[in-house]
């Protein structure tokens, strides 16, 4: 929903620019964040528990959880 809205910016090359459509898209994008943020941050405890249960020694378990947190945070940077 967030990526499908497609907020357009005003540019000089655009002859027709509908301000009401841009305003509605901006509010729809803000509303989509209420669905996006819990979906992203809700996966962290689930993946942490999964990685902890699938790693046997203590040092391997701690390393897998820390690598999992680093990978989740790097994915969040691109969204």
N, C-alpha and C positions, 0 to 999 in steps of 0.2 A: 504494500500500500504506500509506504513512504517513498520507495524508489519509483513507483508508477505515476506519482503525481506530476513530477516534472515542472518545477517552478521555473518560469522564464524570467530572465532579467531584461530590463529595458535597454535597448541598444539603438544606435543611430541608424543601423541598417534595417531595422524593423519599422515598416511604414505604419502598420496598425498595431496598437498595443492596447489590449483591453485591461484596464486597471482593476475592474471588479473581478475578473477571472484570476488575476495574479493574487489579489487579496484573499479570495476564497481558497486558492491553492496553498497560500501561506498558512492559513488557519487549519486546513486539512493536514498539512505536513506536521504542524505542531501537535495536532490531535493524534497523529499516527505514532508520535514518539511515546505516547502513553501505552501503546501496545508493543513497541519495539524495545524499550528499555527493560521491562520485566522479563521479556523473552530472552534477552541477551544475558542479563545478570542472574537469571534463575538457573542457568545451566551450570554455573560454577560449583555449587555444592554437589550436584549430581555427578559431574565429571570427577570431582575430587574424591568422592566416595568410591566411584568405580575404579579410579587409578589406585587408591589405597588398598582396595580389596584384591586387586590383581598383581600386586607387587609383594614379594615374600620377605626379604630381609629389611631391617629398619632403614638402612642407608639408601637402599633402592626405592623404598616407599617414599621417603622424604624427597629424594631427587625427582621421582616421577610427579609428585604433587607440585613441586616448585616449577618444573618444566611445563606442567599443565597450566599453571597460573600464568607463566610467561607467554605461552601460546594463546591463551584466551585473551589476555590484555593486548597482544599484538593484533589479534583479529578485531578487537573492539576499536582500535585506532583507525582502521580502514573503513569502518561503517559510519 
